[in-house]
Amino acid sequence: MADFDRLDQTGPTKAASRGWQGAMLKLFGADDYELTVTGSERVTDEFLRIGFTGGGLLTDRPLHPTMWLRLWFENNHGKLHQRGYTLVDPDTATDSFSIEFAMHDGAATRWARDACPGDTIGASFLGSRFAIPEPAPSGWLIAGDTASLPAINSLLDEISSAGHGAPATIWLEYTHDSDRSLPIRLRDHDTITWVRRERDGAALVEAVRAAAVDATGQFGWVALDTKSTRAVAASFRNDYGLGKKSVKSQAYWVPNASQS
Ligand SMILES: Cc1cc2nc3c(=O)[nH]c(=O)nc-3n(C[C@H](O)[C@H](O)[C@H](O)COP(=O)(O)OP(=O)(O)OC[C@H]3O[C@@H](n4cnc5c(N)ncnc54)[C@H](O)[C@@H]3O)c2cc1C
């Protein structure tokens, strides 16, 4: 994560209040958009899907699995901060998509809870890249949680549509019992292990390590909290024998981050 991924800024107007984070994103070539809410659906008590039109975001833009953007949320102190969110079922023809919010105590959740059709939110697009490796891996090792479930689903869709049918072995960390009923786009030959979040994520890391086999030829994809992401990516390399280029990892959230 670049430094400007995490820090918060203040300012007199919404545009200006993006501060140096916004300026850095601009410098690196980010495109800015205003998204409009089209609808909201509670998938479970702890997981919310919101529909958007993209204000031109998807016009002429190639799509890729796990594609994400940065949404600008206003916190209790009137500061804006940007956080990553994944495009769900993006449709370039209508410039529309959904975003799924795993609920927690944060500015993003607060915004999502109250979002109504017609509401708008700022978004910046920069840094989202991923493609299925060539040649296609013989299998996939995937570790995530409810924040990365939208990305995992887009990955499973892409693996299926590529038609090579490589099986996926998935570890999913959950916090609420209802998380286990969330829709996952599994194929018959995929396997999933649910692990309750315990000891700040250590339970999932241990489950991954305990299942280690020689997985040469497979590809690892990891998106958890910062510490767990590092630990699982290391396990895929060291315990499963995957090369550095055969593991894609990105921390999706910071545990016990100071509230902003
Ligand atoms: C590339 C990318 C794609 C992402 N896609 C999605 C997505 O599609 N859906 C989604 O829900 N999230 C997604 N995330 C994660 C999301 O950006 C973070 O959860 C973010 O921290 C939420 O911001 P916030 O303002 O609500 O909370 P913050 O101000 O960042 O944090 C406030 C408090 O909430 C805690 N917290 C933050 N996130 C979580 C969490 N997931 N679980 C438990 N506690 C948490 C923090 O530790 C802190 O204590 C993605 C992240 C990245 C990097």
The ligand as a Tripos MOL2 file, in Angstrom:
@<TRIPOS>MOLECULE
LIG
   53    58     1     0     0
SMALL
NO_CHARGES

@<TRIPOS>ATOM
      1 C1         -7.9850   -3.1430   -2.9900 C.3       1 LIG1
      2 C2         -9.0010   -3.1500   -1.8760 C.ar      1 LIG1
      3 C3        -10.2980   -3.5580   -2.1280 C.ar      1 LIG1
      4 C4        -11.2410   -3.6160   -1.0860 C.ar      1 LIG1
      5 N1        -12.5250   -4.0190   -1.3780 N.ar      1 LIG1
      6 C5        -13.4390   -4.0760   -0.3700 C.ar      1 LIG1
      7 C6        -14.8020   -4.4580   -0.6420 C.ar      1 LIG1
      8 O1        -15.1870   -4.6770   -1.7940 O.2       1 LIG1
      9 N2        -15.6500   -4.5370    0.4120 N.ar      1 LIG1
     10 C7        -15.2400   -4.2600    1.7090 C.ar      1 LIG1
     11 O2        -16.0730   -4.3630    2.6270 O.2       1 LIG1
     12 N3        -13.9860   -3.8640    1.9820 N.ar      1 LIG1
     13 C8        -13.0780   -3.7560    0.9780 C.ar      1 LIG1
     14 N4        -11.8080   -3.3500    1.2510 N.ar      1 LIG1
     15 C9        -11.4530   -3.0520    2.6550 C.3       1 LIG1
     16 C10       -11.8060   -1.6070    3.0770 C.3       1 LIG1
     17 O3        -11.1320   -0.6770    2.2640 O.3       1 LIG1
     18 C11       -11.3570   -1.4400    4.5520 C.3       1 LIG1
     19 O4        -12.1370   -2.2630    5.3760 O.3       1 LIG1
     20 C12       -11.3840    0.0080    5.0530 C.3       1 LIG1
     21 O5        -10.5440    0.0950    6.1540 O.3       1 LIG1
     22 C13       -12.7620    0.5110    5.4520 C.3       1 LIG1
     23 O6        -12.6230    1.8650    5.7680 O.3       1 LIG1
     24 P1        -13.3730    2.6050    6.9910 P.3       1 LIG1
     25 O7        -13.2700    4.0590    6.7090 O.co2     1 LIG1
     26 O8        -14.7470    2.0570    7.1500 O.co2     1 LIG1
     27 O9        -12.5880    2.1590    8.2640 O.3       1 LIG1
     28 P2        -11.1540    2.6220    8.8120 P.3       1 LIG1
     29 O10       -11.1600    4.0570    9.2270 O.co2     1 LIG1
     30 O11       -10.1090    2.1960    7.8440 O.co2     1 LIG1
     31 O12       -11.0420    1.7310   10.1460 O.3       1 LIG1
     32 C14       -11.9140    1.9680   11.2520 C.3       1 LIG1
     33 C15       -11.9070    0.7520   12.1750 C.3       1 LIG1
     34 O13       -12.5120   -0.3500   11.5310 O.3       1 LIG1
     35 C16       -11.6290   -1.4700   11.5030 C.3       1 LIG1
     36 N5        -11.8370   -2.1390   10.2060 N.ar      1 LIG1
     37 C17       -11.6260   -1.6230    8.9680 C.ar      1 LIG1
     38 N6        -11.9440   -2.5290    8.0280 N.ar      1 LIG1
     39 C18       -12.3520   -3.6390    8.6990 C.ar      1 LIG1
     40 C19       -12.8160   -4.9070    8.2740 C.ar      1 LIG1
     41 N7        -12.9290   -5.2480    6.9670 N.pl3     1 LIG1
     42 N8        -13.1660   -5.8120    9.2270 N.ar      1 LIG1
     43 C20       -13.0730   -5.4980   10.5410 C.ar      1 LIG1
     44 N9        -12.6450   -4.3040   11.0080 N.ar      1 LIG1
     45 C21       -12.2910   -3.3840   10.0970 C.ar      1 LIG1
     46 C22       -10.2290   -0.8670   11.6380 C.3       1 LIG1
     47 O14        -9.3270   -1.7760   12.2010 O.3       1 LIG1
     48 C23       -10.4810    0.3180   12.5390 C.3       1 LIG1
     49 O15       -10.4680   -0.0880   13.8760 O.3       1 LIG1
     50 C24       -10.8520   -3.2700    0.2260 C.ar      1 LIG1
     51 C25        -9.5340   -2.8220    0.4740 C.ar      1 LIG1
     52 C26        -8.6350   -2.7780   -0.5640 C.ar      1 LIG1
     53 C27        -7.2120   -2.3080   -0.2800 C.3       1 LIG1
@<TRIPOS>BOND
     1     1     2 1
     2     2     3 ar
     3     2    52 ar
     4     3     4 ar
     5     4     5 ar
     6     4    50 ar
     7     5     6 ar
     8     6     7 ar
     9     6    13 1
    10     7     8 2
    11     7     9 ar
    12     9    10 ar
    13    10    11 2
    14    10    12 ar
    15    12    13 ar
    16    13    14 ar
    17    14    15 1
    18    14    50 ar
    19    15    16 1
    20    16    17 1
    21    16    18 1
    22    18    19 1
    23    18    20 1
    24    20    21 1
    25    20    22 1
    26    22    23 1
    27    23    24 1
    28    24    25 2
    29    24    26 1
    30    24    27 1
    31    27    28 1
    32    28    29 2
    33    28    30 1
    34    28    31 1
    35    31    32 1
    36    32    33 1
    37    33    34 1
    38    33    48 1
    39    34    35 1
    40    35    36 1
    41    35    46 1
    42    36    37 ar
    43    36    45 ar
    44    37    38 ar
    45    38    39 ar
    46    39    40 ar
    47    39    45 ar
    48    40    41 1
    49    40    42 ar
    50    42    43 ar
    51    43    44 ar
    52    44    45 ar
    53    46    47 1
    54    46    48 1
    55    48    49 1
    56    50    51 ar
    57    51    52 ar
    58    52    53 1
@<TRIPOS>SUBSTRUCTURE
     1 LIG1         1 GROUP 0 **** ****
